[in-house]
């Protein structure tokens, strides 16, 4: 698995976490759409930045 794929997976985790963590506030508490979008992007960007760093340290085991 290449570096960019590991970063991509990290970004997907951030997108899912941002959606699951913010959409319920929009639905149940009436948070605005702008707030919800910013919170989703915040999760996505945070996980992407962490993924960029972590993917550099985590290397797959070489094939035998």
LINFEN-V718482 format. One record per backbone hydrogen bond with DSSP energy under -0.5 kcal/mol. NH is the residue of the N-H (numbers start at 1). CO is the residue of the C=O. E is the energy in kcal/mol with one decimal. If there is no record, write none. Layout:
# LINFEN-V718482
{{NH,CO,E} {NH,CO,E}}
This chain:
# LINFEN-V718482
{{6,2,-1.8} {7,3,-2.0} {8,4,-2.5} {9,5,-2.3} {10,6,-1.8} {11,7,-2.2} {12,8,-2.2} {13,9,-2.2} {14,10,-2.1} {15,11,-2.4} {16,12,-2.6} {17,13,-2.7} {18,14,-2.7} {19,15,-2.4} {20,16,-2.9} {21,17,-2.0} {22,18,-0.9} {22,19,-0.7} {23,19,-2.5} {25,22,-0.5} {26,22,-1.5} {27,23,-2.4} {28,24,-3.2} {29,25,-1.5} {31,25,-1.6} {36,32,-2.2} {37,33,-2.5} {38,34,-2.4} {39,35,-2.3} {40,36,-2.1} {41,37,-2.6} {42,38,-2.3} {43,39,-1.9} {44,40,-2.3} {45,41,-3.0} {46,42,-2.4} {47,43,-2.3} {48,44,-2.2} {49,45,-2.6} {50,46,-2.2} {51,47,-2.7} {52,48,-2.3} {53,49,-1.5} {54,50,-3.1} {55,51,-2.7} {56,52,-0.6} {56,53,-0.6} {57,53,-0.8} {57,54,-0.9} {58,54,-2.6} {59,57,-0.7}}
